[in-house]
Amino acid sequence: MIVGLGTGSTVLFTITKLGKLVQQGLSIKGIPTSKQTEKLATEVGIPLVSFKEIDQIDVAIDGADEEKIN
C-alpha cells in the first residue's frame, strides 16, 4: 500500500505509530509531502518512494490544522 504522508503536528503522531507498525510487519511505502515528513518517516523506519516510482497513492494522511485569519 502506498500512503501519502502529510505534514503538521497531527500527522507527527500518525507517522510515529505507522513506524511502529512497520517494525511489526506492516507492509506500506510512504510518499512524504515535505522534507520534515521525509526525515521523520526515515527515522521511524517507513520505507519511502517518489512520485516517479508509483502510479497512484492508496490513502493520504494529513492534519486538520487550521489557521485563523482575523
CHARMM internal coordinates of N, CA and C (Angstrom, degrees):
IC EDIT
DIST 1 N 1 CA 1.4475
DIST 1 CA 1 C 1.5251
ANGL 1 N 1 CA 1 C 108.30
DIST 1 C 2 N 1.3092
ANGL 1 CA 1 C 2 N 116.36
DIHE 1 N 1 CA 1 C 2 N 137.50
DIST 2 N 2 CA 1.4619
ANGL 1 C 2 N 2 CA 122.92
DIHE 1 CA 1 C 2 N 2 CA 176.34
DIST 2 CA 2 C 1.5249
ANGL 2 N 2 CA 2 C 107.90
DIHE 1 C 2 N 2 CA 2 C -100.08
DIST 2 C 3 N 1.3391
ANGL 2 CA 2 C 3 N 115.97
DIHE 2 N 2 CA 2 C 3 N 123.75
DIST 3 N 3 CA 1.4605
ANGL 2 C 3 N 3 CA 121.88
DIHE 2 CA 2 C 3 N 3 CA -176.27
DIST 3 CA 3 C 1.5237
ANGL 3 N 3 CA 3 C 109.34
DIHE 2 C 3 N 3 CA 3 C -116.62
DIST 3 C 4 N 1.3222
ANGL 3 CA 3 C 4 N 116.37
DIHE 3 N 3 CA 3 C 4 N 121.63
DIST 4 N 4 CA 1.4580
ANGL 3 C 4 N 4 CA 121.36
DIHE 3 CA 3 C 4 N 4 CA 173.34
DIST 4 CA 4 C 1.5170
ANGL 4 N 4 CA 4 C 108.79
DIHE 3 C 4 N 4 CA 4 C -74.85
DIST 4 C 5 N 1.3195
ANGL 4 CA 4 C 5 N 116.82
DIHE 4 N 4 CA 4 C 5 N 124.56
DIST 5 N 5 CA 1.4644
ANGL 4 C 5 N 5 CA 121.97
DIHE 4 CA 4 C 5 N 5 CA -177.15
DIST 5 CA 5 C 1.5147
ANGL 5 N 5 CA 5 C 109.55
DIHE 4 C 5 N 5 CA 5 C -107.70
DIST 5 C 6 N 1.3275
ANGL 5 CA 5 C 6 N 115.55
DIHE 5 N 5 CA 5 C 6 N 108.95
DIST 6 N 6 CA 1.4579
ANGL 5 C 6 N 6 CA 121.02
DIHE 5 CA 5 C 6 N 6 CA -177.98
DIST 6 CA 6 C 1.5117
ANGL 6 N 6 CA 6 C 112.73
DIHE 5 C 6 N 6 CA 6 C -76.20
DIST 6 C 7 N 1.3144
ANGL 6 CA 6 C 7 N 115.50
DIHE 6 N 6 CA 6 C 7 N -167.35
DIST 7 N 7 CA 1.4569
ANGL 6 C 7 N 7 CA 122.70
DIHE 6 CA 6 C 7 N 7 CA -175.73
DIST 7 CA 7 C 1.5184
ANGL 7 N 7 CA 7 C 109.43
DIHE 6 C 7 N 7 CA 7 C -128.19
DIST 7 C 8 N 1.3135
ANGL 7 CA 7 C 8 N 116.10
DIHE 7 N 7 CA 7 C 8 N 144.65
DIST 8 N 8 CA 1.4567
ANGL 7 C 8 N 8 CA 120.29
DIHE 7 CA 7 C 8 N 8 CA 176.05
DIST 8 CA 8 C 1.5075
ANGL 8 N 8 CA 8 C 112.05
DIHE 7 C 8 N 8 CA 8 C 135.60
DIST 8 C 9 N 1.3246
ANGL 8 CA 8 C 9 N 114.93
DIHE 8 N 8 CA 8 C 9 N 171.38
DIST 9 N 9 CA 1.4607
ANGL 8 C 9 N 9 CA 120.39
DIHE 8 CA 8 C 9 N 9 CA -174.79
DIST 9 CA 9 C 1.5270
ANGL 9 N 9 CA 9 C 112.71
DIHE 8 C 9 N 9 CA 9 C -64.55
DIST 9 C 10 N 1.3161
ANGL 9 CA 9 C 10 N 118.28
DIHE 9 N 9 CA 9 C 10 N -36.91
DIST 10 N 10 CA 1.4605
ANGL 9 C 10 N 10 CA 121.51
DIHE 9 CA 9 C 10 N 10 CA -179.48
DIST 10 CA 10 C 1.5170
ANGL 10 N 10 CA 10 C 111.13
DIHE 9 C 10 N 10 CA 10 C -67.90
DIST 10 C 11 N 1.3082
ANGL 10 CA 10 C 11 N 117.13
DIHE 10 N 10 CA 10 C 11 N -41.11
DIST 11 N 11 CA 1.4527
ANGL 10 C 11 N 11 CA 122.32
DIHE 10 CA 10 C 11 N 11 CA -177.32
DIST 11 CA 11 C 1.5286
ANGL 11 N 11 CA 11 C 111.24
DIHE 10 C 11 N 11 CA 11 C -68.52
DIST 11 C 12 N 1.3212
ANGL 11 CA 11 C 12 N 117.41
DIHE 11 N 11 CA 11 C 12 N -27.42
DIST 12 N 12 CA 1.4612
ANGL 11 C 12 N 12 CA 121.45
DIHE 11 CA 11 C 12 N 12 CA 178.63
DIST 12 CA 12 C 1.5245
ANGL 12 N 12 CA 12 C 110.95
DIHE 11 C 12 N 12 CA 12 C -51.92
DIST 12 C 13 N 1.3200
ANGL 12 CA 12 C 13 N 117.71
DIHE 12 N 12 CA 12 C 13 N -46.02
DIST 13 N 13 CA 1.4583
ANGL 12 C 13 N 13 CA 121.87
DIHE 12 CA 12 C 13 N 13 CA -179.05
DIST 13 CA 13 C 1.5298
ANGL 13 N 13 CA 13 C 111.17
DIHE 12 C 13 N 13 CA 13 C -67.08
DIST 13 C 14 N 1.3091
ANGL 13 CA 13 C 14 N 116.77
DIHE 13 N 13 CA 13 C 14 N -38.62
DIST 14 N 14 CA 1.4579
ANGL 13 C 14 N 14 CA 121.29
DIHE 13 CA 13 C 14 N 14 CA -179.97
DIST 14 CA 14 C 1.5240
ANGL 14 N 14 CA 14 C 111.10
DIHE 13 C 14 N 14 CA 14 C -66.43
DIST 14 C 15 N 1.3108
ANGL 14 CA 14 C 15 N 117.20
DIHE 14 N 14 CA 14 C 15 N -43.66
DIST 15 N 15 CA 1.4677
ANGL 14 C 15 N 15 CA 120.69
DIHE 14 CA 14 C 15 N 15 CA 179.21
DIST 15 CA 15 C 1.5241
ANGL 15 N 15 CA 15 C 110.43
DIHE 14 C 15 N 15 CA 15 C -64.07
DIST 15 C 16 N 1.3201
ANGL 15 CA 15 C 16 N 116.89
DIHE 15 N 15 CA 15 C 16 N -40.52
DIST 16 N 16 CA 1.4604
ANGL 15 C 16 N 16 CA 120.79
DIHE 15 CA 15 C 16 N 16 CA 177.70
DIST 16 CA 16 C 1.5262
ANGL 16 N 16 CA 16 C 110.58
DIHE 15 C 16 N 16 CA 16 C -60.88
DIST 16 C 17 N 1.3166
ANGL 16 CA 16 C 17 N 117.41
DIHE 16 N 16 CA 16 C 17 N -44.60
DIST 17 N 17 CA 1.4696
ANGL 16 C 17 N 17 CA 121.67
DIHE 16 CA 16 C 17 N 17 CA 179.12
DIST 17 CA 17 C 1.5247
ANGL 17 N 17 CA 17 C 110.87
DIHE 16 C 17 N 17 CA 17 C -66.47
DIST 17 C 18 N 1.3238
ANGL 17 CA 17 C 18 N 117.14
DIHE 17 N 17 CA 17 C 18 N -42.13
DIST 18 N 18 CA 1.4657
ANGL 17 C 18 N 18 CA 119.88
DIHE 17 CA 17 C 18 N 18 CA 177.61
DIST 18 CA 18 C 1.5275
ANGL 18 N 18 CA 18 C 110.90
DIHE 17 C 18 N 18 CA 18 C -60.35
DIST 18 C 19 N 1.3189
ANGL 18 CA 18 C 19 N 117.26
DIHE 18 N 18 CA 18 C 19 N -38.90
DIST 19 N 19 CA 1.4594
ANGL 18 C 19 N 19 CA 120.91
DIHE 18 CA 18 C 19 N 19 CA 177.25
DIST 19 CA 19 C 1.5203
ANGL 19 N 19 CA 19 C 111.71
DIHE 18 C 19 N 19 CA 19 C -59.20
DIST 19 C 20 N 1.3261
ANGL 19 CA 19 C 20 N 116.95
DIHE 19 N 19 CA 19 C 20 N -42.05
DIST 20 N 20 CA 1.4686
ANGL 19 C 20 N 20 CA 121.34
DIHE 19 CA 19 C 20 N 20 CA 177.51
DIST 20 CA 20 C 1.5247
ANGL 20 N 20 CA 20 C 110.35
DIHE 19 C 20 N 20 CA 20 C -64.05
DIST 20 C 21 N 1.3263
ANGL 20 CA 20 C 21 N 116.49
DIHE 20 N 20 CA 20 C 21 N -41.35
DIST 21 N 21 CA 1.4603
ANGL 20 C 21 N 21 CA 120.31
DIHE 20 CA 20 C 21 N 21 CA 179.70
DIST 21 CA 21 C 1.5290
ANGL 21 N 21 CA 21 C 111.76
DIHE 20 C 21 N 21 CA 21 C -67.20
DIST 21 C 22 N 1.3230
ANGL 21 CA 21 C 22 N 117.03
DIHE 21 N 21 CA 21 C 22 N -36.35
DIST 22 N 22 CA 1.4646
ANGL 21 C 22 N 22 CA 120.89
DIHE 21 CA 21 C 22 N 22 CA 176.06
DIST 22 CA 22 C 1.5236
ANGL 22 N 22 CA 22 C 109.41
DIHE 21 C 22 N 22 CA 22 C -62.22
DIST 22 C 23 N 1.3273
ANGL 22 CA 22 C 23 N 117.03
DIHE 22 N 22 CA 22 C 23 N -42.31
DIST 23 N 23 CA 1.4643
ANGL 22 C 23 N 23 CA 121.26
DIHE 22 CA 22 C 23 N 23 CA 178.46
DIST 23 CA 23 C 1.5279
ANGL 23 N 23 CA 23 C 111.51
DIHE 22 C 23 N 23 CA 23 C -62.28
DIST 23 C 24 N 1.3491
ANGL 23 CA 23 C 24 N 116.02
DIHE 23 N 23 CA 23 C 24 N -25.05
DIST 24 N 24 CA 1.4611
ANGL 23 C 24 N 24 CA 121.06
DIHE 23 CA 23 C 24 N 24 CA 179.52
DIST 24 CA 24 C 1.5252
ANGL 24 N 24 CA 24 C 112.13
DIHE 23 C 24 N 24 CA 24 C -92.92
DIST 24 C 25 N 1.3390
ANGL 24 CA 24 C 25 N 117.50
DIHE 24 N 24 CA 24 C 25 N 2.01
DIST 25 N 25 CA 1.4507
ANGL 24 C 25 N 25 CA 120.06
DIHE 24 CA 24 C 25 N 25 CA 174.95
DIST 25 CA 25 C 1.5197
ANGL 25 N 25 CA 25 C 117.04
DIHE 24 C 25 N 25 CA 25 C 117.08
DIST 25 C 26 N 1.3327
ANGL 25 CA 25 C 26 N 118.23
DIHE 25 N 25 CA 25 C 26 N -2.58
DIST 26 N 26 CA 1.4628
ANGL 25 C 26 N 26 CA 120.32
DIHE 25 CA 25 C 26 N 26 CA 177.73
DIST 26 CA 26 C 1.5268
ANGL 26 N 26 CA 26 C 109.67
DIHE 25 C 26 N 26 CA 26 C -61.70
DIST 26 C 27 N 1.3185
ANGL 26 CA 26 C 27 N 116.38
DIHE 26 N 26 CA 26 C 27 N 130.79
DIST 27 N 27 CA 1.4629
ANGL 26 C 27 N 27 CA 121.07
DIHE 26 CA 26 C 27 N 27 CA -176.62
DIST 27 CA 27 C 1.5325
ANGL 27 N 27 CA 27 C 110.38
DIHE 26 C 27 N 27 CA 27 C -102.50
DIST 27 C 28 N 1.3307
ANGL 27 CA 27 C 28 N 115.67
DIHE 27 N 27 CA 27 C 28 N 93.08
DIST 28 N 28 CA 1.4628
ANGL 27 C 28 N 28 CA 121.31
DIHE 27 CA 27 C 28 N 28 CA 176.60
DIST 28 CA 28 C 1.5222
ANGL 28 N 28 CA 28 C 108.69
DIHE 27 C 28 N 28 CA 28 C -134.95
DIST 28 C 29 N 1.3249
ANGL 28 CA 28 C 29 N 114.46
DIHE 28 N 28 CA 28 C 29 N 163.99
DIST 29 N 29 CA 1.4599
ANGL 28 C 29 N 29 CA 122.35
DIHE 28 CA 28 C 29 N 29 CA 168.81
DIST 29 CA 29 C 1.5160
ANGL 29 N 29 CA 29 C 105.92
DIHE 28 C 29 N 29 CA 29 C -131.39
DIST 29 C 30 N 1.3184
ANGL 29 CA 29 C 30 N 116.06
DIHE 29 N 29 CA 29 C 30 N 138.19
DIST 30 N 30 CA 1.4529
ANGL 29 C 30 N 30 CA 120.61
DIHE 29 CA 29 C 30 N 30 CA -177.86
DIST 30 CA 30 C 1.5111
ANGL 30 N 30 CA 30 C 111.90
DIHE 29 C 30 N 30 CA 30 C -104.52
DIST 30 C 31 N 1.3184
ANGL 30 CA 30 C 31 N 114.13
DIHE 30 N 30 CA 30 C 31 N 153.65
DIST 31 N 31 CA 1.4637
ANGL 30 C 31 N 31 CA 120.58
DIHE 30 CA 30 C 31 N 31 CA 172.53
DIST 31 CA 31 C 1.5293
ANGL 31 N 31 CA 31 C 106.45
DIHE 30 C 31 N 31 CA 31 C -128.72
DIST 31 C 32 N 1.3320
ANGL 31 CA 31 C 32 N 116.80
DIHE 31 N 31 CA 31 C 32 N 107.89
DIST 32 N 32 CA 1.4627
ANGL 31 C 32 N 32 CA 121.18
DIHE 31 CA 31 C 32 N 32 CA -172.82
DIST 32 CA 32 C 1.5320
ANGL 32 N 32 CA 32 C 112.83
DIHE 31 C 32 N 32 CA 32 C -79.69
DIST 32 C 33 N 1.3478
ANGL 32 CA 32 C 33 N 114.93
DIHE 32 N 32 CA 32 C 33 N 152.26
DIST 33 N 33 CA 1.4629
ANGL 32 C 33 N 33 CA 120.24
DIHE 32 CA 32 C 33 N 33 CA 179.34
DIST 33 CA 33 C 1.5202
ANGL 33 N 33 CA 33 C 112.59
DIHE 32 C 33 N 33 CA 33 C -97.22
DIST 33 C 34 N 1.3337
ANGL 33 CA 33 C 34 N 116.77
DIHE 33 N 33 CA 33 C 34 N -4.63
DIST 34 N 34 CA 1.4593
ANGL 33 C 34 N 34 CA 119.73
DIHE 33 CA 33 C 34 N 34 CA -179.67
DIST 34 CA 34 C 1.5247
ANGL 34 N 34 CA 34 C 110.28
DIHE 33 C 34 N 34 CA 34 C -154.51
DIST 34 C 35 N 1.3183
ANGL 34 CA 34 C 35 N 116.04
DIHE 34 N 34 CA 34 C 35 N 165.02
DIST 35 N 35 CA 1.4692
ANGL 34 C 35 N 35 CA 121.12
DIHE 34 CA 34 C 35 N 35 CA 175.67
DIST 35 CA 35 C 1.5232
ANGL 35 N 35 CA 35 C 110.50
DIHE 34 C 35 N 35 CA 35 C -64.05
DIST 35 C 36 N 1.3257
ANGL 35 CA 35 C 36 N 116.90
DIHE 35 N 35 CA 35 C 36 N -36.57
DIST 36 N 36 CA 1.4612
ANGL 35 C 36 N 36 CA 121.83
DIHE 35 CA 35 C 36 N 36 CA 178.21
DIST 36 CA 36 C 1.5270
ANGL 36 N 36 CA 36 C 110.20
DIHE 35 C 36 N 36 CA 36 C -61.17
DIST 36 C 37 N 1.3150
ANGL 36 CA 36 C 37 N 117.00
DIHE 36 N 36 CA 36 C 37 N -46.08
DIST 37 N 37 CA 1.4547
ANGL 36 C 37 N 37 CA 121.60
DIHE 36 CA 36 C 37 N 37 CA 178.93
DIST 37 CA 37 C 1.5223
ANGL 37 N 37 CA 37 C 110.99
DIHE 36 C 37 N 37 CA 37 C -66.90
DIST 37 C 38 N 1.3214
ANGL 37 CA 37 C 38 N 116.63
DIHE 37 N 37 CA 37 C 38 N -40.00
DIST 38 N 38 CA 1.4668
ANGL 37 C 38 N 38 CA 120.93
DIHE 37 CA 37 C 38 N 38 CA 177.59
DIST 38 CA 38 C 1.5367
ANGL 38 N 38 CA 38 C 110.69
DIHE 37 C 38 N 38 CA 38 C -59.20
DIST 38 C 39 N 1.3235
ANGL 38 CA 38 C 39 N 116.24
DIHE 38 N 38 CA 38 C 39 N -44.53
DIST 39 N 39 CA 1.4713
ANGL 38 C 39 N 39 CA 121.30
DIHE 38 CA 38 C 39 N 39 CA -179.57
DIST 39 CA 39 C 1.5232
ANGL 39 N 39 CA 39 C 110.82
DIHE 38 C 39 N 39 CA 39 C -61.85
DIST 39 C 40 N 1.3347
ANGL 39 CA 39 C 40 N 117.10
DIHE 39 N 39 CA 39 C 40 N -47.88
DIST 40 N 40 CA 1.4627
ANGL 39 C 40 N 40 CA 121.10
DIHE 39 CA 39 C 40 N 40 CA -178.93
DIST 40 CA 40 C 1.5282
ANGL 40 N 40 CA 40 C 111.01
DIHE 39 C 40 N 40 CA 40 C -64.11
DIST 40 C 41 N 1.3203
ANGL 40 CA 40 C 41 N 117.37
DIHE 40 N 40 CA 40 C 41 N -45.99
DIST 41 N 41 CA 1.4636
ANGL 40 C 41 N 41 CA 120.89
DIHE 40 CA 40 C 41 N 41 CA -179.14
DIST 41 CA 41 C 1.5265
ANGL 41 N 41 CA 41 C 110.72
DIHE 40 C 41 N 41 CA 41 C -60.15
DIST 41 C 42 N 1.3136
ANGL 41 CA 41 C 42 N 116.77
DIHE 41 N 41 CA 41 C 42 N -40.78
DIST 42 N 42 CA 1.4601
ANGL 41 C 42 N 42 CA 121.11
DIHE 41 CA 41 C 42 N 42 CA 177.88
DIST 42 CA 42 C 1.5288
ANGL 42 N 42 CA 42 C 110.18
DIHE 41 C 42 N 42 CA 42 C -64.39
DIST 42 C 43 N 1.3251
ANGL 42 CA 42 C 43 N 116.99
DIHE 42 N 42 CA 42 C 43 N -43.24
DIST 43 N 43 CA 1.4707
ANGL 42 C 43 N 43 CA 121.35
DIHE 42 CA 42 C 43 N 43 CA -179.75
DIST 43 CA 43 C 1.5225
ANGL 43 N 43 CA 43 C 112.56
DIHE 42 C 43 N 43 CA 43 C -61.13
DIST 43 C 44 N 1.3396
ANGL 43 CA 43 C 44 N 117.54
DIHE 43 N 43 CA 43 C 44 N -35.53
DIST 44 N 44 CA 1.4741
ANGL 43 C 44 N 44 CA 120.04
DIHE 43 CA 43 C 44 N 44 CA -177.28
DIST 44 CA 44 C 1.5313
ANGL 44 N 44 CA 44 C 112.28
DIHE 43 C 44 N 44 CA 44 C -93.73
DIST 44 C 45 N 1.3333
ANGL 44 CA 44 C 45 N 117.15
DIHE 44 N 44 CA 44 C 45 N 0.56
DIST 45 N 45 CA 1.4576
ANGL 44 C 45 N 45 CA 120.41
DIHE 44 CA 44 C 45 N 45 CA 172.24
DIST 45 CA 45 C 1.5133
ANGL 45 N 45 CA 45 C 116.96
DIHE 44 C 45 N 45 CA 45 C 92.02
DIST 45 C 46 N 1.3191
ANGL 45 CA 45 C 46 N 117.75
DIHE 45 N 45 CA 45 C 46 N 17.86
DIST 46 N 46 CA 1.4670
ANGL 45 C 46 N 46 CA 120.09
DIHE 45 CA 45 C 46 N 46 CA 176.96
DIST 46 CA 46 C 1.5222
ANGL 46 N 46 CA 46 C 108.25
DIHE 45 C 46 N 46 CA 46 C -82.45
DIST 46 C 47 N 1.3409
ANGL 46 CA 46 C 47 N 118.37
DIHE 46 N 46 CA 46 C 47 N 121.62
DIST 47 N 47 CA 1.4670
ANGL 46 C 47 N 47 CA 119.63
DIHE 46 CA 46 C 47 N 47 CA 176.84
DIST 47 CA 47 C 1.5258
ANGL 47 N 47 CA 47 C 109.86
DIHE 46 C 47 N 47 CA 47 C -66.50
DIST 47 C 48 N 1.3250
ANGL 47 CA 47 C 48 N 117.00
DIHE 47 N 47 CA 47 C 48 N 139.38
DIST 48 N 48 CA 1.4641
ANGL 47 C 48 N 48 CA 121.24
DIHE 47 CA 47 C 48 N 48 CA -176.41
DIST 48 CA 48 C 1.5222
ANGL 48 N 48 CA 48 C 111.50
DIHE 47 C 48 N 48 CA 48 C -114.88
DIST 48 C 49 N 1.3303
ANGL 48 CA 48 C 49 N 114.69
DIHE 48 N 48 CA 48 C 49 N 152.56
DIST 49 N 49 CA 1.4611
ANGL 48 C 49 N 49 CA 122.56
DIHE 48 CA 48 C 49 N 49 CA 174.59
DIST 49 CA 49 C 1.5207
ANGL 49 N 49 CA 49 C 108.31
DIHE 48 C 49 N 49 CA 49 C -129.91
DIST 49 C 50 N 1.3210
ANGL 49 CA 49 C 50 N 116.04
DIHE 49 N 49 CA 49 C 50 N 165.74
DIST 50 N 50 CA 1.4688
ANGL 49 C 50 N 50 CA 120.55
DIHE 49 CA 49 C 50 N 50 CA 176.53
DIST 50 CA 50 C 1.5272
ANGL 50 N 50 CA 50 C 108.52
DIHE 49 C 50 N 50 CA 50 C -107.18
DIST 50 C 51 N 1.3225
ANGL 50 CA 50 C 51 N 115.48
DIHE 50 N 50 CA 50 C 51 N 167.77
DIST 51 N 51 CA 1.4537
ANGL 50 C 51 N 51 CA 119.81
DIHE 50 CA 50 C 51 N 51 CA 178.38
DIST 51 CA 51 C 1.5230
ANGL 51 N 51 CA 51 C 112.24
DIHE 50 C 51 N 51 CA 51 C -61.60
DIST 51 C 52 N 1.3232
ANGL 51 CA 51 C 52 N 117.21
DIHE 51 N 51 CA 51 C 52 N -27.96
DIST 52 N 52 CA 1.4645
ANGL 51 C 52 N 52 CA 121.48
DIHE 51 CA 51 C 52 N 52 CA 179.35
DIST 52 CA 52 C 1.5246
ANGL 52 N 52 CA 52 C 112.14
DIHE 51 C 52 N 52 CA 52 C -67.95
DIST 52 C 53 N 1.3358
ANGL 52 CA 52 C 53 N 116.74
DIHE 52 N 52 CA 52 C 53 N -22.09
DIST 53 N 53 CA 1.4612
ANGL 52 C 53 N 53 CA 121.70
DIHE 52 CA 52 C 53 N 53 CA -175.25
DIST 53 CA 53 C 1.5239
ANGL 53 N 53 CA 53 C 114.49
DIHE 52 C 53 N 53 CA 53 C -92.31
DIST 53 C 54 N 1.3258
ANGL 53 CA 53 C 54 N 117.85
DIHE 53 N 53 CA 53 C 54 N -9.39
DIST 54 N 54 CA 1.4695
ANGL 53 C 54 N 54 CA 120.21
DIHE 53 CA 53 C 54 N 54 CA -173.17
DIST 54 CA 54 C 1.5243
ANGL 54 N 54 CA 54 C 111.71
DIHE 53 C 54 N 54 CA 54 C -127.93
DIST 54 C 55 N 1.3360
ANGL 54 CA 54 C 55 N 114.27
DIHE 54 N 54 CA 54 C 55 N 160.86
DIST 55 N 55 CA 1.4650
ANGL 54 C 55 N 55 CA 120.89
DIHE 54 CA 54 C 55 N 55 CA 176.28
DIST 55 CA 55 C 1.5240
ANGL 55 N 55 CA 55 C 112.03
DIHE 54 C 55 N 55 CA 55 C -101.84
DIST 55 C 56 N 1.3440
ANGL 55 CA 55 C 56 N 115.58
DIHE 55 N 55 CA 55 C 56 N -26.68
DIST 56 N 56 CA 1.4554
ANGL 55 C 56 N 56 CA 119.15
DIHE 55 CA 55 C 56 N 56 CA -178.11
DIST 56 CA 56 C 1.5208
ANGL 56 N 56 CA 56 C 110.71
DIHE 55 C 56 N 56 CA 56 C -156.75
DIST 56 C 57 N 1.3177
ANGL 56 CA 56 C 57 N 115.29
DIHE 56 N 56 CA 56 C 57 N 161.07
DIST 57 N 57 CA 1.4627
ANGL 56 C 57 N 57 CA 122.74
DIHE 56 CA 56 C 57 N 57 CA 173.39
DIST 57 CA 57 C 1.5208
ANGL 57 N 57 CA 57 C 106.20
DIHE 56 C 57 N 57 CA 57 C -106.36
DIST 57 C 58 N 1.3365
ANGL 57 CA 57 C 58 N 116.30
DIHE 57 N 57 CA 57 C 58 N 128.87
DIST 58 N 58 CA 1.4644
ANGL 57 C 58 N 58 CA 119.98
DIHE 57 CA 57 C 58 N 58 CA -177.04
DIST 58 CA 58 C 1.5259
ANGL 58 N 58 CA 58 C 112.82
DIHE 57 C 58 N 58 CA 58 C -76.95
DIST 58 C 59 N 1.3202
ANGL 58 CA 58 C 59 N 116.11
DIHE 58 N 58 CA 58 C 59 N -38.00
DIST 59 N 59 CA 1.4648
ANGL 58 C 59 N 59 CA 120.69
DIHE 58 CA 58 C 59 N 59 CA 178.47
DIST 59 CA 59 C 1.5241
ANGL 59 N 59 CA 59 C 107.57
DIHE 58 C 59 N 59 CA 59 C -153.45
DIST 59 C 60 N 1.3166
ANGL 59 CA 59 C 60 N 116.50
DIHE 59 N 59 CA 59 C 60 N 145.48
DIST 60 N 60 CA 1.4674
ANGL 59 C 60 N 60 CA 121.47
DIHE 59 CA 59 C 60 N 60 CA 178.40
DIST 60 CA 60 C 1.5230
ANGL 60 N 60 CA 60 C 109.02
DIHE 59 C 60 N 60 CA 60 C -121.34
DIST 60 C 61 N 1.3310
ANGL 60 CA 60 C 61 N 115.18
DIHE 60 N 60 CA 60 C 61 N 137.65
DIST 61 N 61 CA 1.4588
ANGL 60 C 61 N 61 CA 120.96
DIHE 60 CA 60 C 61 N 61 CA -179.96
DIST 61 CA 61 C 1.5228
ANGL 61 N 61 CA 61 C 107.49
DIHE 60 C 61 N 61 CA 61 C -119.16
DIST 61 C 62 N 1.3333
ANGL 61 CA 61 C 62 N 115.55
DIHE 61 N 61 CA 61 C 62 N 125.36
DIST 62 N 62 CA 1.4529
ANGL 61 C 62 N 62 CA 119.84
DIHE 61 CA 61 C 62 N 62 CA 178.09
DIST 62 CA 62 C 1.5202
ANGL 62 N 62 CA 62 C 108.13
DIHE 61 C 62 N 62 CA 62 C -143.86
DIST 62 C 63 N 1.3024
ANGL 62 CA 62 C 63 N 116.44
DIHE 62 N 62 CA 62 C 63 N 160.16
DIST 63 N 63 CA 1.4566
ANGL 62 C 63 N 63 CA 121.41
DIHE 62 CA 62 C 63 N 63 CA -177.64
DIST 63 CA 63 C 1.5056
ANGL 63 N 63 CA 63 C 112.18
DIHE 62 C 63 N 63 CA 63 C -77.38
DIST 63 C 64 N 1.3142
ANGL 63 CA 63 C 64 N 113.60
DIHE 63 N 63 CA 63 C 64 N 168.17
DIST 64 N 64 CA 1.4616
ANGL 63 C 64 N 64 CA 120.84
DIHE 63 CA 63 C 64 N 64 CA 178.13
DIST 64 CA 64 C 1.5166
ANGL 64 N 64 CA 64 C 110.40
DIHE 63 C 64 N 64 CA 64 C -107.74
DIST 64 C 65 N 1.3340
ANGL 64 CA 64 C 65 N 115.35
DIHE 64 N 64 CA 64 C 65 N 29.97
DIST 65 N 65 CA 1.4676
ANGL 64 C 65 N 65 CA 120.18
DIHE 64 CA 64 C 65 N 65 CA -179.82
DIST 65 CA 65 C 1.5201
ANGL 65 N 65 CA 65 C 109.64
DIHE 64 C 65 N 65 CA 65 C -62.16
DIST 65 C 66 N 1.2993
ANGL 65 CA 65 C 66 N 115.12
DIHE 65 N 65 CA 65 C 66 N 142.34
DIST 66 N 66 CA 1.4604
ANGL 65 C 66 N 66 CA 120.16
DIHE 65 CA 65 C 66 N 66 CA -179.01
DIST 66 CA 66 C 1.5160
ANGL 66 N 66 CA 66 C 109.20
DIHE 65 C 66 N 66 CA 66 C -134.58
DIST 66 C 67 N 1.3015
ANGL 66 CA 66 C 67 N 116.59
DIHE 66 N 66 CA 66 C 67 N 136.71
DIST 67 N 67 CA 1.4532
ANGL 66 C 67 N 67 CA 120.74
DIHE 66 CA 66 C 67 N 67 CA 177.41
DIST 67 CA 67 C 1.5205
ANGL 67 N 67 CA 67 C 107.94
DIHE 66 C 67 N 67 CA 67 C -103.09
DIST 67 C 68 N 1.3187
ANGL 67 CA 67 C 68 N 116.23
DIHE 67 N 67 CA 67 C 68 N 128.46
DIST 68 N 68 CA 1.4499
ANGL 67 C 68 N 68 CA 121.19
DIHE 67 CA 67 C 68 N 68 CA 179.25
DIST 68 CA 68 C 1.5340
ANGL 68 N 68 CA 68 C 108.65
DIHE 67 C 68 N 68 CA 68 C -91.98
DIST 68 C 69 N 1.3036
ANGL 68 CA 68 C 69 N 116.05
DIHE 68 N 68 CA 68 C 69 N 126.28
DIST 69 N 69 CA 1.4594
ANGL 68 C 69 N 69 CA 121.79
DIHE 68 CA 68 C 69 N 69 CA 178.88
DIST 69 CA 69 C 1.5281
ANGL 69 N 69 CA 69 C 108.51
DIHE 68 C 69 N 69 CA 69 C -109.21
DIST 69 C 70 N 1.3221
ANGL 69 CA 69 C 70 N 116.62
DIHE 69 N 69 CA 69 C 70 N 125.57
DIST 70 N 70 CA 1.4677
ANGL 69 C 70 N 70 CA 120.42
DIHE 69 CA 69 C 70 N 70 CA 179.84
DIST 70 CA 70 C 1.5004
ANGL 70 N 70 CA 70 C 110.68
DIHE 69 C 70 N 70 CA 70 C -93.13
END
COOR INIT
IC SEED 1 N 1 CA 1 C
IC BUILD
